[in-house]
Amino acid sequence: MKKQILAVAVAGAFAVPAFAAADTDVTLFGQLQTQIVHHSGGSSDFDNGLRMHDAGGAGWMADGNGPNRLGVMVNHDLGNGMTALAKIEEDIQTNGGDEGGFRSGSRDLYVGLDGNFGRVTIGRQNLPYSTAGKDPLNGTFMQARGNGARLGTGGGIGGLGNGSYQERVIKYANSFGMVGLQVAVAADNGSSTDRGSQAWSGRLNFDLNPVELYVAHTNADDFIGADQDFSATKIGVDWKSGPFRLVAEVEDYTWETATGFTNRDATGGFVSGVYTMGRNDFVLSLGTTRSDADAGDGNTDFAALAVKHNFSNRVMAFAGVSYTSLDDNVPFARPLSGDPAGAGNSYTGVGGGMRVSF
């Protein structure tokens, strides 16, 4: 019944442009990806073999961590250079059964205003700290985020990590010449003693063509729980010249509980090199995470080699291999809470997939 209601709502959104006023622009957009990957590992965590899923990582067969989406974007011209915004975006999973199809409330759901003063949006959305799209292999099984080289969403972090969405966010964005600014605050509406706090996040981008530099920080003390301190900081560079592109990012994050127990205390990062030849992108990614947390002082190393073929700017196919090595117990190195990965295991994924957007 829930899916039927959502289908009716989307169908109604499709009909809006036929009746919209001249000062309103309604855009339907979407993206769908699936991939077939042969997973293998050095332990008994799972049976080696082929799987089909949306994203995941080497040794992690998962849906819902990819680029799939369907949404509606509304822009209403208010005059005097001001525009009212509304965005509704749902996640889609390509696997079957009850887990497939739409997942309500999993992506952007916000309203806002845009003008000479900048852009203000209110609702569910990314925090400025999230820079998942900087990874050339983002959303595939070869992404750094799904292989332990970037701060993910599992283990209670939720929307504070990369490629994630946070509830009740007020965000401001603007550009000042070569400098781009994003700042946001996320409110927690809970009434118990461990709620009612805020998470603050910001990012600065510096366009130094052909180099873009960016630095981001999030402070969420008491946001995850009473007297629990969380903070994350990153610095990154994105360089492009002719057929070459280089993306590198380093981040440091800590999460301490009220009793002084350290859930996370790690420094990690990745570097990706891209060479473009015609419609093909050849990508090499390397990443690592070093952790000193009480919950496990394990380390993670990651490597991926891939080729992407762009049939057009809307259709892309990819293939490659991804390898992840887990040293000691790394409970939070990967973004899926409850992941079976244990001490000293390594995983390999070989496969490919296709992504279509509109």
C-alpha positions in Angstrom: 0.0 0.0 0.0 2.9 2.4 0.9 4.5 1.8 -2.5 1.2 2.4 -4.3 0.7 5.7 -2.5 4.2 6.8 -3.5 3.6 5.7 -7.1 0.4 7.8 -7.2 2.4 10.8 -5.8 5.1 10.5 -8.3 2.6 10.1 -11.1 0.9 13.3 -9.9 4.3 15.1 -10.0 4.7 14.0 -13.6 1.4 15.8 -14.5 2.4 19.0 -12.8 4.3 20.6 -15.8 1.1 20.4 -18.0 -0.7 22.7 -15.5 2.2 24.7 -14.1 2.3 28.5 -14.4 4.8 30.2 -16.6 6.9 31.2 -13.6 7.3 27.6 -12.3 9.7 25.0 -13.6 9.2 21.4 -12.5 11.9 18.9 -13.4 11.7 15.2 -13.1 15.0 13.5 -12.7 16.4 10.0 -11.8 19.3 7.6 -11.9 19.5 3.8 -11.8 22.5 1.5 -11.4 23.0 -2.2 -10.9 26.2 -4.3 -11.0 27.3 -7.9 -11.1 30.3 -8.7 -8.9 32.2 -11.8 -8.0 33.1 -11.5 -4.3 35.8 -13.6 -2.7 37.4 -13.5 0.7 40.1 -15.1 2.9 37.6 -16.3 5.5 34.3 -18.1 6.0 32.3 -14.8 6.2 30.4 -15.7 3.0 30.5 -18.1 0.0 32.6 -16.9 -2.8 30.6 -16.2 -6.0 28.6 -13.8 -8.1 26.2 -11.3 -6.6 24.0 -8.6 -8.1 23.5 -5.4 -6.1 23.5 -1.6 -6.2 26.8 -0.5 -4.7 28.6 -2.0 -1.6 32.3 -2.8 -1.7 34.7 -5.7 -2.0 33.3 -8.4 0.2 30.3 -6.3 1.1 27.2 -7.2 -0.9 24.9 -4.3 -0.3 22.1 -2.2 -1.8 21.2 1.4 -0.8 24.8 2.8 -0.8 24.7 3.7 -4.5 23.5 6.5 -6.8 20.0 5.3 -7.4 17.3 7.9 -7.1 14.0 9.4 -8.4 13.0 12.9 -7.7 11.2 16.1 -8.5 12.8 19.6 -8.4 10.6 22.7 -8.3 11.8 26.2 -9.0 9.3 29.0 -8.7 10.3 32.5 -9.9 9.4 35.1 -7.2 10.8 38.1 -9.2 13.5 40.5 -8.1 16.1 37.7 -8.6 14.5 35.4 -6.0 13.5 31.8 -6.6 11.6 29.4 -4.3 12.8 25.8 -4.3 11.4 22.4 -3.4 13.0 19.1 -3.8 11.7 15.6 -3.2 14.1 12.7 -3.9 13.7 9.0 -3.1 16.2 6.2 -3.1 15.5 3.2 -5.3 17.0 -0.3 -4.8 17.2 -2.8 -7.7 17.1 -5.9 -5.6 13.9 -7.9 -5.4 11.5 -8.8 -2.5 10.3 -6.4 0.2 13.7 -4.5 0.2 13.4 -3.4 -3.5 11.8 -0.3 -5.0 11.3 3.0 -3.3 12.7 3.9 0.2 10.7 6.9 1.5 12.6 9.7 3.2 16.1 8.4 2.4 17.4 11.3 0.3 16.8 15.1 -0.1 13.4 16.5 1.1 13.6 20.2 1.5 12.3 23.7 0.6 14.3 26.9 0.2 15.0 30.3 -1.3 17.7 31.3 -3.8 18.8 34.8 -4.7 21.7 37.3 -4.7 22.1 36.6 -1.0 22.9 32.9 -1.7 20.8 29.8 -1.1 19.0 28.7 2.1 17.5 25.2 2.3 15.5 23.6 5.1 14.8 19.9 5.5 16.5 16.6 5.0 19.8 17.0 3.0 23.5 16.5 3.0 25.7 18.3 5.5 28.5 20.3 3.9 31.0 17.8 5.2 29.8 15.2 2.7 32.0 15.1 -0.5 31.2 11.6 -1.7 30.9 12.8 -5.3 34.6 13.7 -5.4 35.4 10.0 -5.7 35.5 9.1 -9.4 34.2 5.6 -8.5 31.5 6.8 -6.1 28.5 4.6 -5.9 30.2 1.5 -7.4 31.6 -1.5 -5.5 35.0 0.1 -6.1 34.3 3.3 -4.1 36.6 4.4 -1.3 33.6 5.0 1.0 32.5 1.3 0.7 36.0 -0.1 1.2 37.1 1.6 4.4 39.0 4.6 3.1 36.4 7.3 4.0 34.1 8.0 6.9 30.9 6.2 6.2 27.5 6.1 7.8 27.5 2.9 10.0 28.1 2.3 13.6 25.7 5.1 14.7 27.3 7.9 12.6 24.3 8.2 10.3 24.1 11.5 8.4 27.4 12.8 9.7 29.5 10.8 7.2 30.2 11.0 3.5 27.3 10.3 1.1 24.7 10.5 3.8 21.6 12.6 4.6 20.7 14.2 7.9 17.3 15.2 9.2 16.2 18.7 10.1 19.0 20.6 8.5 19.2 24.4 7.8 21.9 25.0 5.2 23.3 28.2 3.6 25.5 28.3 0.5 27.0 31.1 -1.5 30.0 31.9 -3.8 32.3 34.9 -3.3 34.5 35.0 -6.3 36.8 32.0 -6.2 35.6 31.0 -2.7 32.6 28.8 -2.1 31.0 28.6 1.3 28.5 26.1 2.8 27.4 26.1 6.5 24.7 24.1 8.1 23.1 23.2 11.5 21.2 20.0 12.2 18.7 20.0 15.0 17.7 17.0 17.1 14.0 17.3 18.2 14.1 14.6 20.9 12.8 15.6 24.3 14.9 13.2 26.5 18.0 14.4 28.3 20.4 13.1 25.6 18.7 15.0 22.8 17.9 18.6 21.8 21.5 19.4 20.7 22.8 20.5 17.3 25.4 19.3 14.8 27.3 22.1 13.1 29.0 21.6 9.7 30.8 23.8 7.2 33.0 23.7 4.1 35.1 26.1 2.1 36.0 25.5 -1.5 38.8 27.5 -3.3 38.7 27.5 -7.1 42.3 27.9 -8.2 41.9 26.7 -11.7 43.0 24.0 -12.6 43.1 23.1 -8.9 40.2 23.1 -6.4 41.0 23.0 -2.7 38.5 22.3 0.0 38.4 22.0 3.7 35.4 20.8 5.8 34.6 20.3 9.5 31.7 18.9 11.5 31.2 19.2 15.3 28.4 17.2 16.8 29.1 17.1 20.5 26.0 15.7 22.4 24.3 15.1 19.1 24.7 11.4 18.9 24.1 11.0 22.6 24.4 12.8 26.0 28.0 13.9 26.7 29.3 12.1 23.6 31.8 14.1 21.6 32.1 13.8 17.8 34.1 15.8 15.4 35.5 15.3 11.9 37.8 17.3 9.7 39.0 16.9 6.1 41.1 18.5 3.5 41.0 17.7 -0.2 42.3 18.6 -3.6 40.8 18.1 -7.1 43.2 18.8 -10.0 42.3 18.7 -13.7 44.4 19.3 -16.7 43.7 18.0 -20.2 42.9 14.2 -20.0 44.3 14.0 -16.4 42.5 14.3 -13.1 43.8 13.7 -9.6 41.6 13.7 -6.4 43.1 13.3 -3.0 41.5 13.6 0.4 42.6 13.2 4.1 40.2 13.2 7.0 40.5 12.7 10.8 37.5 11.9 13.0 36.9 11.1 16.7 33.9 9.9 18.7 34.1 9.5 22.5 31.3 8.3 24.7 30.2 9.8 28.0 32.3 7.2 29.9 35.4 8.1 28.0 35.3 5.1 25.7 36.5 5.9 22.2 34.3 4.5 19.5 36.2 6.1 16.7 39.6 7.7 16.5 41.0 7.4 13.0 42.8 9.1 10.2 42.2 8.0 6.7 42.2 9.1 3.1 42.3 8.2 -0.5 43.9 9.3 -3.8 42.4 8.6 -7.3 44.0 9.2 -10.6 41.9 9.4 -13.8 43.1 9.4 -17.4 40.5 10.1 -20.1 40.9 8.7 -23.6 37.9 9.4 -25.9 34.8 8.1 -24.1 36.8 6.0 -21.6 38.1 6.9 -18.2 40.8 4.8 -16.6 40.8 5.1 -12.8 43.3 3.9 -10.1 42.3 4.5 -6.5 44.3 3.8 -3.3 43.2 4.4 0.2 43.9 3.6 3.9 42.6 4.2 7.4 44.6 4.0 10.6 42.6 3.7 13.8 43.4 4.0 17.6 39.9 3.5 18.9 39.2 1.5 22.0 36.6 -0.4 19.9 39.4 -1.8 17.7 42.8 -0.5 16.7 42.7 -2.1 13.3 43.8 -0.7 10.0 42.3 -0.8 6.5 44.0 -0.7 3.1 42.2 -0.4 -0.2 43.0 -0.4 -3.9 40.8 -0.4 -7.1 41.5 -0.4 -10.8 38.6 0.4 -13.2 37.5 1.6 -16.6 34.4 3.6 -17.2 32.9 3.9 -20.7 30.6 6.9 -21.3 28.1 6.1 -24.0 26.8 9.6 -23.4 26.6 12.1 -20.5 23.6 10.1 -19.3 24.7 6.5 -19.8 27.9 4.9 -18.3 29.2 1.4 -18.0 32.1 0.4 -15.7 34.2 -2.6 -14.9 37.1 -3.3 -12.6 38.6 -4.9 -9.5 38.5 -3.8 -5.9 40.6 -5.1 -3.0 40.3 -4.4 0.7 42.5 -5.7 3.5 41.4 -5.5 7.2 44.2 -5.7 9.8 43.0 -6.7 13.3 39.3 -5.9 14.2 37.9 -3.0 12.3 34.3 -2.6 13.4 33.7 0.8 11.8 36.1 0.9 8.9 33.3 0.0 6.6 30.0 1.9 6.5 27.7 -1.0 7.3 27.0 -1.7 11.0 27.2 -5.4 11.7 29.5 -6.2 8.8 31.0 -9.7 9.4 34.5 -8.6 8.6 36.9 -9.8 11.3 40.6 -9.8 12.2 43.0 -10.1 9.4 40.5 -10.7 6.5 40.9 -9.5 3.0 38.3 -9.3 0.2 38.3 -9.0 -3.5 35.5 -7.9 -5.9 35.7 -8.3 -9.7 32.8 -7.1 -11.9 31.0 -4.4 -13.6 27.7 -2.5 -14.0 25.8 0.1 -15.8 24.3 3.5 -14.8 21.5 5.4 -16.6 20.3 8.8 -15.6 17.8 11.3 -16.9 
